[in-house]
């Protein structure tokens, strides 16, 4: 049987879906339910479902990033979005990221049944070898990389970890690391250090700022470490760079 996960911040909707839909008639069973995006992502990693029904407008979460993360990491998983968010452009973007069906709340039973039949039909047609993880969806993974780079740029001055960025993008550390290497040819800390050096170069143009201040602002508690990284990437020390570009 195909495994299904249901995610919605409205508990009544989750329970309604679980009880009202005749899952067994579609060769499906509900493996888990969740009421927020984070616990939903955990349930998906634990159960590796074939089908996901989820809302994408949950408090404090970026629904498109969540969808891209999940579709990129679990490419064969069929996703149906249930939402009250009536925005055609948003729906188009979700579909480009690999969503199978975009259903507006309140969804009618025949719409739910059609979506479920379509998704199970798609799974039925997959050759046996494709039932293992296949080549990830390119659009979803490009989206994840863009989101990760934007998050790194915004938070590069803090003590940033791969886990934090992966959590923001709704993917595992392993998957994000693989994507950064594939799309950018760089490891996470290479991307982070490059962004910190970009910011450092901007700050070095202000002669009033000491090197130690700049090091702290761009995320290095140790000025000597900052200077070593800067020289490795820029070819000169921070002080020399300032003299050359002053």
C-alpha positions in Angstrom: 0.0 0.0 0.0 1.1 3.6 -0.6 2.0 5.6 2.5 0.3 9.0 3.0 1.3 11.9 5.4 -1.2 14.7 6.1 0.0 18.1 7.3 -2.2 21.1 8.2 -2.1 23.6 11.1 -5.9 23.1 11.4 -6.3 19.8 13.4 -9.9 19.5 12.3 -8.9 19.4 8.6 -6.2 16.7 9.3 -8.7 14.5 11.2 -11.4 15.1 8.6 -9.1 14.0 5.8 -7.9 11.0 7.8 -11.5 9.8 8.5 -13.5 10.8 5.5 -11.3 9.7 2.6 -11.5 6.0 1.7 -7.8 5.5 1.7 -7.9 1.7 1.4 -10.0 2.0 -1.8 -7.0 3.7 -3.4 -4.4 1.2 -2.0 -3.3 3.8 0.6 -2.9 4.1 4.3 -2.2 7.2 6.4 1.2 6.7 8.0 1.3 9.9 10.0 -0.3 13.3 10.5 1.2 16.7 11.6 0.0 20.1 12.5 3.0 22.3 11.6 5.6 22.3 8.9 8.5 21.3 11.1 6.9 18.2 12.6 5.5 17.4 9.1 9.0 17.4 7.7 10.1 15.1 10.5 7.3 12.7 9.8 8.2 12.7 6.1 11.8 11.8 6.8 10.7 9.1 9.3 8.0 7.5 7.1 9.2 8.4 3.6 5.6 8.6 2.3 4.6 8.1 -1.3 1.9 10.8 -1.1 1.7 14.1 0.9 -1.4 16.2 1.4 -0.3 19.5 2.9 -1.2 23.2 3.5 1.5 25.6 2.6 0.3 28.7 4.4 1.2 27.8 8.0 2.2 30.4 10.6 5.9 31.5 10.4 6.8 29.2 7.5 7.7 29.8 3.8 5.5 27.3 2.0 7.3 27.4 -1.3 10.6 26.7 0.4 9.1 23.8 2.3 7.7 22.3 -1.0 11.0 22.7 -2.8 12.9 21.2 0.0 10.6 18.2 0.3 10.3 17.6 -3.5 14.0 18.0 -3.9 14.9 15.5 -1.3 12.0 13.1 -2.0 11.5 13.4 -5.8 9.1 10.5 -6.3 6.8 11.7 -3.5 3.5 13.0 -5.0 2.3 16.3 -3.4 -1.2 17.7 -3.2 -1.5 21.2 -1.7 -4.6 22.2 0.2 -4.8 25.9 0.8 -7.1 28.8 1.2 -4.5 31.0 -0.5 -6.2 32.1 -3.7 -3.2 33.4 -5.7 -2.8 32.1 -9.2 0.9 33.1 -9.5 1.6 31.4 -6.2 -0.1 28.2 -7.5 1.9 28.3 -10.7 5.2 28.6 -8.7 4.2 25.7 -6.5 3.4 23.5 -9.6 6.7 24.4 -11.2 8.4 23.1 -8.0 6.8 19.7 -8.6 3.4 19.9 -6.9 1.0 17.4 -8.4 -2.3 19.1 -7.4 -3.2 22.5 -6.0 -6.6 22.3 -4.2 -8.4 25.3 -2.7 -10.1 25.0 0.6 -12.7 23.9 1.2 -12.0 21.0 -1.1 -14.8 18.9 -2.4 -14.7 15.2 -2.0 -14.6 14.6 -5.8 -11.6 16.9 -6.1 -9.8 15.0 -3.3 -10.7 11.6 -4.9 -9.5 12.8 -8.3 -6.2 14.1 -6.9 -5.6 10.8 -5.0 -6.5 8.7 -8.1 -4.1 10.7 -10.2 -1.2 10.5 -7.7 -1.6 6.7 -7.2 -1.9 6.3 -10.9 1.4 8.2 -11.4 3.1 6.0 -8.7 1.7 2.8 -10.4 3.3 3.8 -13.7 6.8 4.3 -12.2 9.1 1.4 -13.2 10.4 -0.6 -10.2 13.8 0.9 -10.3 12.3 4.4 -9.8 10.7 3.4 -6.5 14.1 4.1 -5.0 15.3 7.7 -4.8 15.7 9.0 -8.4 17.3 12.0 -10.0 16.1 15.0 -8.0 13.8 17.6 -9.5 16.0 20.3 -11.0 13.6 23.2 -10.5 13.0 22.4 -6.8 16.7 21.9 -6.1 17.7 25.2 -7.9 15.1 26.9 -5.7 16.6 25.4 -2.6 20.1 26.5 -3.5 18.8 30.1 -4.1 17.0 30.1 -0.7 20.1 28.7 1.0 22.4 31.4 -0.5 20.0 34.1 0.4 19.8 32.9 4.0 23.6 32.6 4.3 24.0 36.1 3.0 21.5 37.5 5.5 22.9 35.6 8.5 26.6 35.3 7.6 27.6 37.6 10.5 26.2 35.2 13.0 27.4 31.8 14.2 25.8 30.0 11.3 25.7 26.2 10.9 24.8 23.9 8.0 22.0 22.5 10.2 20.4 25.9 10.6 20.4 26.6 6.9 19.2 23.1 6.1 16.3 23.5 8.6 15.4 26.8 7.0 15.2 25.0 3.6 13.4 21.9 4.9 16.1 19.5 3.8 18.6 17.4 5.6 22.2 18.5 6.1 23.4 15.8 3.8 21.0 16.8 1.0 21.9 20.5 1.3 25.6 19.8 1.3 25.2 17.7 -1.9 23.2 20.4 -3.6 25.8 23.2 -2.8 28.6 21.0 -4.2 26.6 20.1 -7.3 25.2 23.6 -8.1 28.0 25.8 -6.8 31.0 23.5 -6.7 31.5 24.6 -3.0 31.1 23.2 0.4 28.9 25.0 2.9 31.7 26.7 4.7 33.2 27.8 1.4 30.0 29.6 0.6 29.8 31.1 4.1 33.4 32.3 4.0 32.9 33.8 0.6 29.9 35.8 1.8 31.8 36.9 4.9 34.7 38.1 2.8 32.4 40.0 0.5 31.0 41.8 3.5 34.5 42.3 4.9 35.7 44.0 1.7 32.8 46.5 2.0 33.6 47.3 5.6 37.3 47.7 4.9 36.5 50.7 2.8 35.6 52.5 6.0 39.0 53.6 7.5 37.3 54.3 10.8 36.7 50.6 11.4 39.5 48.5 13.0 40.3 45.1 11.6 39.1 43.5 14.9 35.8 45.2 14.6 35.3 44.1 11.0 36.3 40.5 11.9 33.6 40.5 14.6 30.9 42.0 12.4 31.4 39.4 9.7 31.3 36.5 12.0 34.8 35.8 13.3 35.4 35.9 17.1 39.2 35.5 16.4 40.8 38.3 14.4 43.8 36.2 13.6 41.6 33.5 12.1 39.7 36.1 10.1 43.0 37.5 8.7 44.1 34.0 7.7 40.9 33.2 5.9 40.9 36.7 4.2 44.5 36.3 3.0 43.8 32.8 1.7 40.8 33.9 -0.3 41.9 37.4 -1.3 45.7 36.9 -1.7 46.5 39.8 0.7 45.9 40.6 4.4 43.0 42.8 5.4 45.3 45.7 6.1 47.1 45.3 2.7 43.7 45.1 0.9 42.7 48.3 2.7 45.9 50.1 1.6 45.5 48.9 -2.0 41.8 50.0 -2.2 41.9 53.0 0.1 
